[in-house]
Amino acid sequence: MNKQPNWIPWLYLALGLTQAAHSVEEVLTGLWRNLPEVTGLIHARLSFVPGLNWSAEGFAAANLVIVAVILGFSPFVFQERAWALKIAGVVAVIEVLNGALHIIPAFVKGGYWSGSISAIILFIIGLLILIRRVNSHELKKS
């Protein structure tokens, strides 16, 4: 029986690189300026969600760390280590949510929202990883 190629490592790498582009888009378009208002609205409805007020430098640094962590796990995902594939699934869920949380305001606003262009790609790649993860589990069961 021929083994199907595992696309998850390549999709995960693409997700990390897209997150890098997404971070650049957020920084260049000043997302951190909108965070206090947006997170304040969410906090008013869900008190466990903190309000965020970041400087440009702090926001950029946090995004750099996020990208470094995602890409730092890539070699282990390529080695198909079980724990790394689980992390790839968790990152995929986070990036699907991240994408949705940029796309939804763009629709509500009826125009561009900071990060919404690259968010579409994050959303799609994240979904592809999750679909592949589910399919790989289904193949193992049969």
C-alpha positions in Angstrom: 0.0 0.0 0.0 1.4 3.4 -1.0 1.8 5.9 1.8 0.1 9.2 1.0 2.4 12.2 1.3 2.0 14.2 4.5 1.3 17.8 3.5 0.9 19.0 7.1 4.6 20.0 7.6 4.5 22.1 4.4 1.2 23.6 5.3 2.5 24.3 8.8 5.5 26.0 7.4 3.3 28.0 5.0 1.2 29.0 8.0 4.2 30.3 9.9 5.4 32.3 6.9 1.9 33.7 6.4 1.8 34.6 10.1 5.0 36.5 9.5 3.4 38.4 6.6 0.3 38.9 8.7 2.4 40.4 11.5 4.0 42.8 9.1 0.6 43.8 7.7 -0.7 44.4 11.3 2.3 46.5 12.3 2.3 48.5 9.1 -1.4 49.3 9.3 -1.3 50.1 13.1 -3.5 47.4 14.5 -2.2 48.1 18.0 -3.9 51.5 17.9 -7.3 49.7 17.6 -6.7 47.1 20.3 -7.9 49.1 23.3 -11.2 49.9 21.7 -11.8 46.4 20.3 -10.6 44.4 23.3 -12.6 46.8 25.5 -15.8 46.0 23.7 -15.1 42.3 24.0 -14.1 42.7 27.7 -17.4 44.5 28.4 -19.2 41.3 27.3 -16.7 38.7 28.4 -15.0 39.9 31.5 -12.3 37.2 31.3 -10.9 38.7 28.1 -8.4 41.4 29.0 -8.4 44.8 27.4 -5.1 45.3 25.6 -3.2 48.6 25.3 0.2 48.0 23.5 2.9 50.3 22.2 4.0 49.9 18.6 7.3 48.4 19.8 5.6 46.0 22.2 3.1 44.8 19.6 5.8 44.3 17.0 8.0 42.4 19.6 5.1 40.1 20.6 4.4 39.3 16.9 8.1 38.5 16.4 8.0 36.1 19.3 4.8 34.5 17.9 6.4 34.0 14.5 9.6 32.6 16.0 7.7 30.1 18.1 5.6 28.9 15.2 8.6 28.5 12.9 10.7 27.1 15.7 8.4 24.1 15.8 8.6 23.5 12.1 11.6 21.0 12.1 9.7 18.8 14.6 6.5 18.9 12.5 8.7 17.9 9.5 10.0 15.0 11.6 6.3 14.1 12.1 6.7 13.8 15.8 3.3 13.1 17.4 3.5 15.9 19.9 4.6 18.4 17.2 1.7 17.4 15.0 -0.6 18.1 17.9 0.9 21.5 18.4 0.5 22.1 14.6 -3.2 21.3 15.1 -3.5 23.7 18.0 -1.7 26.5 16.1 -4.0 25.8 13.1 -7.1 26.4 15.4 -5.6 29.6 16.8 -4.8 30.9 13.3 -8.3 30.0 12.0 -9.7 32.1 14.9 -7.1 34.8 14.3 -8.1 34.9 10.6 -11.8 35.0 11.5 -11.3 37.8 14.0 -9.8 39.9 11.3 -12.2 39.0 8.5 -15.4 39.6 10.5 -14.6 43.2 11.3 -13.7 43.8 7.7 -17.2 42.6 6.7 -18.9 44.5 9.5 -17.0 47.7 8.6 -17.6 47.1 4.9 -13.9 47.6 4.0 -10.4 47.0 5.0 -9.5 46.1 8.6 -5.9 45.8 9.7 -4.5 42.4 8.9 -7.6 41.2 7.0 -5.8 40.5 3.7 -3.3 38.0 5.1 -6.0 36.8 7.5 -7.8 35.1 4.6 -4.7 33.1 3.9 -4.2 32.2 7.6 -7.8 31.1 7.8 -7.5 28.8 4.7 -4.2 27.3 5.5 -5.4 26.7 9.1 -8.5 24.9 7.8 -6.4 22.8 5.4 -4.2 21.6 8.3 -7.2 20.7 10.4 -8.9 18.9 7.5 -5.6 17.0 6.9 -5.3 16.1 10.6 -8.9 14.7 10.6 -8.3 12.8 7.4 -5.0 11.3 8.6 -6.9 10.1 11.8 -9.6 8.6 9.6 -7.0 6.8 7.4 -5.4 5.3 10.5 -8.8 3.9 11.7 -9.5 2.1 8.4 
